[in-house]
Amino acid sequence: MLVFTKVTYMQQIVFSFAFALLGTFVFMQILDRIKFKDVIFVPLIGIMYGNILSSITTFFAYESDLIQNISAWLMGSFTLIMSGRYELLYISIPVVILAYLYANKFTVAGMGEDFTKNLGLSYKLVLNIGLVLASIISTTGS
């Protein structure tokens, strides 16, 4: 981490989780403010938002001479898996099971807010649960 250089591994995970959740909530706020609610806008805005975040990350990596580290991190690697660093994966196993159990509700929420409410589900609650679960899974898996 560039800003906090003397943090523990667990503090890095908490920091990563907080920013993954924050980034997702910012994306959801952008989607809520769209005037035209068309299905095609969600992936397009997601692609634009992801590329903006990627550009910011690449800029900071370039300024810190860490381009190669960022590239390796984005491709994924098991080279850092050693004792004391893989135990956090045990948290992701029950979260993945919970996400699997909620998969039908996520599918219904993907049909839209009106469709979800007609089936008796809280759209915002299902959406927020999905965001938190996705943030936990992506944070503990990295």
LINFENTA-V443072 format. One record per residue. PHI is phi in radians with two decimals (NA if undefined). Layout:
BEGIN
PHI + PHI
END
This chain:
BEGIN
NA + -1.38 + -1.46 + -1.85 + -1.51 + -1.95 + -1.77 + -1.38 + -1.11 + -1.15 + -1.15 + -1.11 + -1.15 + -1.11 + -1.09 + -1.11 + -1.08 + -1.08 + -1.32 + -1.12 + -1.18 + -1.11 + -1.09 + -1.22 + -1.16 + -1.11 + -1.06 + -1.16 + -1.17 + -1.09 + -1.13 + -1.18 + -1.60 + -1.24 + -1.31 + -1.70 + -1.56 + -1.96 + -1.11 + -1.26 + -1.24 + -1.09 + -1.16 + -1.12 + -1.18 + -1.08 + -1.14 + -1.12 + -1.10 + -1.11 + -1.23 + -1.12 + -1.12 + -1.13 + -1.13 + -1.12 + -1.10 + -1.13 + -1.08 + -1.15 + -1.16 + -1.15 + -1.14 + -1.74 + 1.02 + -2.18 + -1.04 + -1.15 + -1.13 + -1.15 + -1.09 + -1.15 + -1.17 + -1.22 + -1.39 + 1.50 + -2.82 + -1.80 + -1.23 + -1.60 + -1.36 + -2.60 + -1.01 + 1.64 + -2.12 + -1.78 + -1.10 + -1.20 + -1.10 + -1.13 + -1.28 + -1.27 + -1.10 + -1.16 + -1.22 + -1.13 + -1.11 + -1.11 + -1.12 + -1.11 + -1.19 + -1.54 + -1.01 + -1.12 + -1.19 + -1.16 + -1.12 + -1.12 + -1.12 + -1.20 + -1.36 + 2.15 + -1.20 + -1.13 + -1.09 + -1.15 + -1.16 + -1.14 + -1.57 + 1.52 + -1.85 + -1.49 + -1.05 + -1.12 + -1.13 + -1.10 + -1.11 + -1.18 + -1.09 + -1.09 + -1.14 + -1.15 + -1.10 + -1.12 + -1.17 + -1.15 + -1.12 + -1.24 + -1.33 + -1.33 + -1.45 + -1.75
END
